[in-house]
Amino acid sequence: VQLQASGGGLVQAGGSLRLSCSGSGRTNWHMGWFRQAPGKERLFVAGITWNLGTTYYADSVKGRFTISRDKGKRTVYLQMSSLKPEDTAIYYCATGPLSLSESRPAYWGQGTLVTVSS
């Protein structure tokens, strides 16, 4: 399984950014995003079940971030809106057989840096 993340960049607070993660994940698994701020642990952000498209989020991003997937392109997206400086982090896509909010992913993609300026 290989995952390729893209879409990071610099954005002002209140702005939006969309991350993409393409790869050869397994069709009955979960895919999603984690983030790691400087000097902090890597934390779950959002997840989606590949087959049904059921979504789930960390409380810190609910109502601001939206995860979705395009089965044909085998890509998962993270649309981030109303960004805050505290959203600054390296964002990693990941996949695994169980809920990503409750278990460690089986595979990680490389990170993409998101910087939100105040």
C-alpha positions as CSV (number, residue, x, y, z in Angstrom):
1,V,0.0,0.0,0.0
2,Q,1.4,3.4,-1.0
3,L,-0.2,6.7,-0.2
4,Q,0.7,10.1,-1.7
5,A,-0.4,13.2,0.0
6,S,-0.4,16.7,-1.5
7,G,-2.0,20.1,-1.2
8,G,-0.3,21.7,1.8
9,G,0.8,25.3,1.8
10,L,0.7,28.6,3.5
11,V,-2.7,30.2,4.1
12,Q,-4.0,33.1,6.2
13,A,-6.3,32.5,9.2
14,G,-9.9,32.1,8.1
15,G,-8.8,30.7,4.7
16,S,-9.3,27.3,3.1
17,L,-7.1,24.6,1.8
18,R,-7.7,21.2,0.3
19,L,-5.4,18.2,0.8
20,S,-5.4,15.1,-1.4
21,C,-4.3,11.6,-0.7
22,S,-4.1,9.1,-3.6
23,G,-3.0,5.6,-3.3
24,S,-3.6,1.9,-3.5
25,G,-5.5,1.4,-0.3
26,R,-7.6,-1.6,0.4
27,T,-11.2,-1.2,-0.5
28,N,-12.8,-2.3,2.8
29,W,-10.5,-0.2,4.9
30,H,-10.6,3.2,6.5
31,M,-8.6,6.1,5.1
32,G,-8.0,9.4,6.8
33,W,-5.8,12.2,8.1
34,F,-3.6,12.8,11.1
35,R,-1.6,15.9,12.0
36,Q,1.5,16.6,14.0
37,A,2.3,20.1,15.2
38,P,5.9,21.0,16.1
39,G,6.9,19.4,19.3
40,K,3.6,17.6,19.8
41,E,2.3,14.1,19.2
42,R,0.5,13.0,16.0
43,L,-3.2,13.2,16.4
44,F,-6.2,11.9,14.5
45,V,-8.1,14.5,12.4
46,A,-10.7,12.8,10.1
47,G,-11.5,9.4,8.7
48,I,-13.8,7.9,6.1
49,T,-14.8,4.3,5.3
50,W,-13.8,3.5,1.8
51,N,-16.9,1.4,0.9
52,L,-19.7,3.4,2.5
53,G,-18.1,6.8,2.8
54,T,-19.0,7.1,6.5
55,T,-17.1,10.0,8.0
56,Y,-15.9,10.8,11.5
57,Y,-13.9,13.7,12.9
58,A,-11.9,14.9,15.8
59,D,-13.8,17.4,17.9
60,S,-11.2,20.1,17.1
61,V,-12.1,20.2,13.4
62,K,-15.8,19.3,13.4
63,G,-17.8,21.8,11.3
64,R,-14.6,23.2,9.7
65,F,-13.1,20.2,7.9
66,T,-14.7,17.8,5.5
67,I,-13.3,14.5,4.4
68,S,-14.5,12.8,1.2
69,R,-13.3,10.2,-1.3
70,D,-13.4,9.7,-5.0
71,K,-13.5,6.0,-5.7
72,G,-12.6,6.3,-9.4
73,K,-9.5,8.3,-8.6
74,R,-8.7,6.3,-5.5
75,T,-8.2,9.6,-3.7
76,V,-9.3,11.0,-0.3
77,Y,-9.7,14.7,0.2
78,L,-9.6,16.9,3.2
79,Q,-11.3,20.2,2.7
80,M,-10.2,22.6,5.4
81,S,-12.1,25.8,6.0
82,S,-12.0,28.5,8.7
83,L,-8.4,27.6,9.3
84,K,-6.8,28.7,12.5
85,P,-3.1,29.2,13.4
86,E,-3.4,26.1,15.7
87,D,-4.2,24.0,12.6
88,T,-0.6,24.5,11.6
89,A,1.0,21.0,11.4
90,I,2.3,18.4,9.1
91,Y,-0.7,16.4,7.8
92,Y,-0.3,12.7,7.2
93,C,-2.8,10.5,5.3
94,A,-3.2,7.0,6.6
95,T,-5.1,3.8,6.1
96,G,-6.0,0.8,8.2
97,P,-8.7,-1.9,8.7
98,L,-10.2,-0.3,11.8
99,S,-11.5,3.2,12.8
100,L,-8.6,5.6,12.6
101,S,-9.8,7.5,15.6
102,E,-9.4,4.4,17.8
103,S,-6.6,2.4,16.3
104,R,-3.2,2.9,14.9
105,P,-3.2,2.9,11.0
106,A,-1.5,0.1,9.2
107,Y,0.1,2.4,6.6
108,W,1.2,6.0,6.5
109,G,1.7,8.4,3.6
110,Q,4.3,11.1,3.7
111,G,3.3,14.3,5.3
112,T,2.3,17.6,3.8
113,L,2.9,20.9,5.6
114,V,0.1,23.2,6.4
115,T,0.9,26.6,7.8
116,V,-1.8,29.0,8.9
117,S,-0.6,32.6,9.5
118,S,-2.4,34.9,11.9
